[in-house]
Amino acid sequence: MLDNPQHARVDETSLRYEGWRIVAVCFLLATFGWGLGFYGQSVYVAELQRARGWPASLISSGTTFFYLFGALLVVFVGEAVRKYGPRLCLIAGTLAMAAAAVAIGAVREPWQLYLADAVLAFGWAGTSLAMITNTISLWFDHKRGMAISLALNGASFGGIIGVPLLVMMISHIGFASAMFATSGAMLALLLPVIVLVVGHPPDLHGWHGAAKPQSQSSTEIRAWALRDVGFLTVTIAFALVLFAQVGFIVHLISFLDPVIGRERAAVAVAVLTAMAVVGRVLFSMVIDRLNQRLASALSFLSQAAALCVVINLHNDYVLIAACAVFGFSVGNLITLPSLIVQQEFDSASFGVLISLNTAINQVTYAFGPGVVGALRDWSGGYALPFYLCISLEVSAAALIMVRGTPQAKTA
């Protein structure tokens, strides 16, 4: 796979460049995508358990199914964007997520939950990381890191603002009505913006003018990538870290509650989430100029150090500070893989490679909360599973520094 020279010259630094409007669209998309698809899962589990009396294991298994089925769909996002264009794909993702919100609100039987989670998986594939990175990559090259980082702040916004609003609506008008209203708001806000703002992307890589067919099929690119050392080290390293990160965050309140109390535990989670936004914004200013493998390794090690503090020190303020350190890199860990792939591999293969990377990561971290919980039950505490998370973070820091051979950019 040979690198393609840039044929189009656009000023990505100009505030009037149309790409920044695409970033704003993706920010809004991420707000709803993560609010309903990721953070909303905790709301669905609680509400369905309360309203239907179903066991948590039944509802949680639906969540696992959602992640795994969603990972299968994410693999093909890059191809869909290339074939049908970003506008149609964003509209399809928005419609699927809105339909999923309605379906979840209307669930009355367990089988309906799995059907709703299947629809939600389509919505997640069309509104989350793979869709956003593929879309932004069509408008940005040199400033891609900053653009992706700013757009993905919508993910944090969906957790910080979206979920509390959803919970407040549920308390006032009920679960089903709140989900229907959220679906309507998503359609009313996103669809007109996508139609009006998302047009034809610039020819950054000379694809349009040359009308050059892709030298390899998507299947061939995936088969090659799974044998390439450089791609595998990026993918496996981030899969290990996201497994540890998601497992830790899901169980954080359960760990902190008996140590510092529910109120301070909630503060710690809020600080962690807020620092994810701060870290992503600050990092976006320099991320395109950094050695991104080294930046990733340092981020992994900072999280491992924070986990060591969390396990061994039980002072309120120290624990909250450790959560802040851990949170500083949380947001960047979903941005960095796409930047490394952009830097080290052929631009024409970016969509296929980052979709494959995202899918593998999602399959892996889907099991993080379950494994951490099982180890906690088996050992009687969180020390063992959190030390496992530390070992995964340290191993990933070493692995990410393995770049592979120079042939990684050719095939």
Buried (B, 14 or more C-beta within 10 A) or exposed (E): BEEBEBBBEBEBEEEEBBBBBBBBBBBBBBBBBBBBBBBBBBBBBBBBBEEBEBEEEBBBBBBBBBBBBBBEBBBBBBBBBBEEBBBBBBBBBBBBBBBBBBBBBEBEEBEBBBBBBBBBBBBBBBBBBBBBBBBBBBBBBBBBBBBBBBBBBBBBBBBBEBBEBBBEBBEEEBBBEBBBBBBEBBBEBBBEBBEEBBEEBBBBBBBBEEEEEBEBEBEBBBEBBEEBEBBBBBBBBBBBBBBBBBBBBBBBEEBBBEBBEEEBBEBBBBBBBBBBBBBBBEBBEEBBEBEBBEBBBBBBBBBBBBBBBBBEEEEBEBBBBBBBBBBBBBBBBBBBBBBBBBBBBBBBBBBBBBBBBBBBBBBBBBBBBBBBBEBBEEEEEBBBBBBBBBEBBBBBBEBBBBBBEEEBBEB
